[in-house]
Amino acid sequence: MIERALAVVAHPDDEAWAMGGTLALWASLGAEVRVLSMTAGEAGGDPTIRRAEFAASCAALGVTGDVLDLPDGSLASVRGGPALVRDVVGAFAPSVVLTLGPDGGYAHLDHQAVTRWVDRCGAPVLHAVFPPGLLHPVWRGLRRAKFPGVAKGLSREAFGSVNADVFVDITAVSERKRAAMAAHASQLRGRAPEDFLLPGLLDALGSTERWAEPR
């Protein structure tokens, strides 16, 4: 049984689509669950709105959340990131720390930077794993839009190629995850929560969230 879990993400909304089911399930089972977003997501909208959406998402999941003010879009250049994560881990003493994998979900450079910091935190870590190739269209769309915040030159095989070590059945809390995604209305831009990032995301992810230990 997980007694205390910490999720560390780059932006408000990462906690919902990438790991909301696991966070909600563990919280429902009595774990103390905290989410730390390194930025207020200002590159994707009004930071005041995004902070409010993050708070609503965390409430839907039944967890507590904090937002820092590191620069959205520039986390790779932040020198104190690893020490900051270590300080939070030292104060909270989580049983496990959750974050995205080295691929950053869809090769987002901020996501990848946070993963590097978390992997040096000194606590047990689990990386979110997604079905092979699922998020490649997201990366491809961002590259076509000339978004500078994703890695270059990747093939479909680069996404979701890691085998999972831990499988979490989120069936019992699927509506909480959907509600958390719905809370991020500014990022949905009129789409249904299940279509966050790409059409049918929730159906494609299914009723299981997958995790891998750092390789």
Buried (B, 14 or more C-beta within 10 A) or exposed (E): EBEBBBBBBBBBBBBBBBBBBBBBBBBBEEBBBBBBBBBBBBBBBEBEBBBBBBBBBBBBBBBBBEBEEBBBBBBEEBEEBBEBBBEBBEEBEBBBBBBBBBBBBBBBBBBBBBBBBBBEBEBEBBBBBBEBBBBBBBBBBBBEEEEEBBBEEBEBEBBBEBEBEBEBBBEEBBEBBBBBBBBBBBBBEEBBBBBBBBEEBBEBBBEEBBBBEBE
